Amino acid sequence: QVQLVESGGGLVQAGGSLRLSCAASGRIFGINAMGWYRQDPGKQRELVAQITSGGSTTYADSVKGRFTISRDNAKNTIYLQMNSLKPEDTAVYYCKGVVRPTSYAYAYDQWGQGTQVTVSS
């Protein structure tokens, strides 16, 4: 029942910026950790950035200093501000949340559908 919907992807030139959003909807008691992952065809999906419910963040070395993850708990939404984009950032970006549907249910991983980010040189 829970859905994560990403938006904000697109085509930009190297050095440009994009801001991705991921909004969770449905029956949700709470969401613990949320993160952004990316994947190119034929490659492994990799963690880009993660943020816990307490606000602790983790970044891949390749994006440190350029990307910033944030969350709005009231809106069940996370964001990824991407600056100084490089062609190697080109990938499908996926949102993942550790979702707790009720106070008594186990939390589980929920994935969004992905949004394409393409950076031209």
Backbone torsions as a table, in degrees:
resi	resn	phi	psi	omega
1	GLN	NA	-31.5	179.6
2	VAL	-75.2	137.5	178.0
3	GLN	-127.7	142.7	171.4
4	LEU	-116.8	126.4	-176.4
5	VAL	-121.7	118.7	178.5
6	GLU	-92.2	153.4	174.9
7	SER	-154.0	163.8	174.8
8	GLY	107.2	-5.7	178.5
9	GLY	-71.5	166.9	180.0
10	GLY	168.2	-166.4	-179.6
11	LEU	-108.1	125.7	178.6
12	VAL	-137.0	160.3	174.8
13	GLN	-84.0	155.7	176.6
14	ALA	-53.9	137.2	-177.1
15	GLY	92.6	-10.6	-179.8
16	GLY	-82.6	-175.9	-176.5
17	SER	-132.7	152.3	172.8
18	LEU	-142.0	153.0	175.0
19	ARG	-125.7	116.2	178.7
20	LEU	-94.1	144.9	176.7
21	SER	-125.5	148.8	176.0
22	CYS	-138.7	114.4	-178.2
23	ALA	-110.7	129.9	178.1
24	ALA	-96.8	140.0	178.5
25	SER	-141.4	165.0	-178.5
26	GLY	110.4	-163.9	179.5
27	ARG	-79.2	107.7	-175.7
28	ILE	-135.0	122.7	172.2
29	PHE	-85.0	-41.0	179.2
30	GLY	-169.3	160.0	176.4
31	ILE	-128.3	123.0	-180.0
32	ASN	-82.5	-111.4	-178.9
33	ALA	-73.2	144.2	172.6
34	MET	-133.8	151.2	-177.9
35	GLY	-156.0	167.0	174.8
36	TRP	-112.6	133.9	176.6
37	TYR	-124.6	160.6	176.5
38	ARG	-141.0	154.9	-177.0
39	GLN	-155.5	131.1	169.7
40	ASP	-99.2	153.2	179.0
41	PRO	-54.8	130.6	179.1
42	GLY	83.6	-0.2	-179.9
43	LYS	-114.6	163.0	177.3
44	GLN	-73.2	143.9	173.2
45	ARG	-72.0	133.9	-176.5
46	GLU	-126.0	148.9	176.2
47	LEU	-72.8	130.0	175.9
48	VAL	-97.6	-51.0	-179.0
49	ALA	-158.4	149.2	179.8
50	GLN	-139.2	147.6	176.5
51	ILE	-139.0	133.3	179.2
52	THR	-86.8	171.7	177.8
53	SER	-63.0	-25.4	178.2
54	GLY	-85.8	-5.2	176.4
55	GLY	98.3	1.8	176.9
56	SER	-71.5	138.1	-175.4
57	THR	-120.5	152.7	176.0
58	THR	-136.7	138.0	-179.5
59	TYR	-130.3	146.8	169.4
60	ALA	-67.2	146.6	-178.7
61	ASP	-57.7	-33.5	-175.9
62	SER	-68.9	-16.5	-177.0
63	VAL	-117.8	-2.9	-179.9
64	LYS	-58.7	134.0	-179.3
65	GLY	87.4	-12.2	-179.0
66	ARG	-115.9	-35.3	-178.0
67	PHE	-108.3	148.3	176.6
68	THR	-135.8	126.3	176.8
69	ILE	-101.3	142.7	178.1
70	SER	-147.2	166.3	179.2
71	ARG	-143.9	151.2	174.3
72	ASP	-119.7	99.5	-175.3
73	ASN	-63.3	-34.4	179.9
74	ALA	-63.8	-30.2	-179.2
75	LYS	-101.4	-1.0	-175.1
76	ASN	50.6	47.8	-174.7
77	THR	-132.4	141.2	171.5
78	ILE	-121.3	160.6	-177.6
79	TYR	-133.4	155.4	172.4
80	LEU	-133.6	107.0	175.6
81	GLN	-86.7	120.0	-176.4
82	MET	-115.9	115.7	179.3
83	ASN	-116.4	162.6	178.8
84	SER	49.6	49.0	-175.6
85	LEU	-64.8	144.2	179.8
86	LYS	-119.5	156.0	177.5
87	PRO	-54.7	-33.9	179.7
88	GLU	-70.1	-7.7	173.6
89	ASP	-80.3	-9.0	-179.8
90	THR	-60.0	125.7	-178.5
91	ALA	-179.5	172.0	166.7
92	VAL	-88.5	126.8	-178.7
93	TYR	-101.6	128.7	-177.9
94	TYR	-115.7	142.4	174.9
95	CYS	-99.6	138.1	175.8
96	LYS	-131.8	137.8	175.5
97	GLY	-129.6	143.6	172.3
98	VAL	-91.0	102.6	-166.8
99	VAL	-102.8	135.1	174.9
100	ARG	-114.4	105.8	-173.9
101	PRO	-70.8	-34.2	177.6
102	THR	-138.6	171.4	-178.7
103	SER	-67.5	-21.4	-176.3
104	TYR	-107.7	-5.7	-177.1
105	ALA	-87.6	155.5	173.3
106	TYR	-72.6	146.3	174.7
107	ALA	-78.4	150.5	179.9
108	TYR	-143.5	161.8	179.1
109	ASP	-81.7	129.3	175.4
110	GLN	-121.8	131.3	-177.9
111	TRP	-110.2	146.8	172.3
112	GLY	-84.3	178.3	-175.6
113	GLN	-83.0	-15.1	179.8
114	GLY	95.3	151.0	175.5
115	THR	-137.2	136.4	-174.4
116	GLN	-81.5	131.4	172.0
117	VAL	-119.6	122.7	179.5
118	THR	-125.0	125.9	-179.4
119	VAL	-115.9	118.7	-179.6
120	SER	-92.6	150.8	179.9
121	SER	-93.5	NA	NA
